[in-house]
């Protein structure tokens, strides 16, 4: 899939000065929903084009990516909220929600709580599906939005700056090679981002429990 999508980036890049941010929003919304789509193909080239001055500020690209990610996550959240787990387990396979990853996402959410919607935004495969158990469990929308935006913000920033660094350091490169190099750079640093997310989530859980215990005292 990566090779196929990267092959179409030349045509899309030509429209980047006018429609680049809109493309980032739409494609990241697709990536964050139940439709399989690699975010690397969106945010790494976006950062690259920003570095070349062809798509405005990299921060605007990141903001568009986060907004798209939240919009796509909302689609999963409200779908799960309306339909429930039994429907998704039976019929989800017909719109890319397979039973095994869904069960894993639900198990993770039930075991570790709401903060998983933040941490899991940095983990492939489960990143898109973690919004579903949040909807099934009727997680408060404000809390879901905050955690999703924070996790998506870290992920899109990592990808965008990987592309931005490439745009600053190489004279010419194909989009397929750009995405491949960017993925390798991200993979090398992803464990640190996940570790940081786990620490932040643990701090949040500890503070929330302490606050709840204080209220009960």
Long-range contacts (C-beta under 8 A, 24 or more apart in sequence): 1-36, 1-38, 2-38, 2-40, 2-41, 2-176, 2-179, 2-180, 3-176, 5-37, 5-38, 5-41, 6-41, 6-174, 6-175, 6-176, 6-179, 7-175, 7-176, 9-41, 9-45, 9-175, 10-175, 13-45, 13-49, 13-54, 13-175, 16-49, 16-54, 16-55, 17-54, 17-55, 20-46, 20-49, 20-54, 20-55, 20-56, 20-61, 21-55, 21-56, 21-60, 21-61, 21-64, 22-64, 24-61, 24-64, 24-65, 24-68, 25-64, 25-65, 25-67, 25-68, 25-71, 26-68, 27-68, 28-64, 28-65, 28-66, 28-67, 28-68, 28-69, 28-72, 28-156, 29-68, 29-69, 29-71, 29-72, 29-75, 30-72, 31-68, 31-69, 31-72, 31-128, 32-68, 32-69, 32-70, 32-71, 32-72, 32-73, 32-75, 32-76, 32-127, 32-128, 32-131, 32-152, 33-72, 33-73, 33-75, 33-76, 33-128, 34-75, 34-76, 34-79, 34-92, 34-95, 34-96, 34-97, 34-128, 34-129, 34-132, 35-96, 36-96, 36-128, 39-65, 39-155, 39-156, 39-159, 40-159, 40-179, 40-182, 40-183, 40-186, 41-179, 42-159, 43-156, 43-159, 43-160, 43-163, 44-159, 44-160, 44-162, 44-163, 44-166, 44-178, 44-179, 44-182, 44-183, 44-186, 45-163, 45-175, 45-178, 45-179, 46-160, 46-163, 47-159, 47-160, 47-161, 47-162, 47-163, 47-164, 47-165, 47-166, 47-167, 48-163, 48-164, 48-166, 48-167, 48-178, 49-163, 49-167, 50-160, 50-163, 50-164, 50-167, 51-163, 51-164, 51-165, 51-166, 51-167, 51-168, 52-167, 58-160, 58-161, 58-164, 61-160, 62-153, 62-156, 62-157, 62-160, 65-152, 65-156, 65-159, 65-160, 66-149, 66-152, 66-153, 66-156, 69-121, 69-148, 69-149, 69-152, 69-155, 69-156, 70-145, 70-148, 70-149, 70-152, 72-128, 73-131, 73-144, 73-148, 73-152, 74-131, 76-128, 76-129, 76-131, 76-132, 76-135, 77-131, 77-132, 77-134, 77-135, 77-139, 77-141, 77-144, 78-135, 79-132, 79-135, 80-131, 80-132, 80-133, 80-134, 80-135, 80-136, 81-135, 81-136, 81-138, 84-136, 85-136, 88-132, 88-136, 97-129, 97-132, 101-125, 101-126, 101-129, 102-129, 102-132, 104-129, 105-129, 105-130, 105-132, 105-133, 106-132, 106-133, 106-136, 108-133, 109-133, 109-134, 109-137, 110-137, 112-201, 113-205, 114-139, 114-143, 114-144, 114-147, 115-147, 115-201, 115-204, 115-205, 116-201, 117-144, 117-147, 117-148, 117-151, 118-147, 118-148, 118-150, 118-151, 118-197, 118-200, 118-201, 119-151, 119-194, 119-197, 119-198, 119-201, 120-151, 121-147, 121-148, 121-150, 121-151, 121-152, 121-154, 121-155, 122-151, 122-154, 122-155, 122-190, 122-193, 122-194, 122-197, 123-194, 127-155, 151-197, 154-193, 154-196, 154-197, 155-193, 158-186, 158-189, 158-190, 158-193, 159-186, 162-186
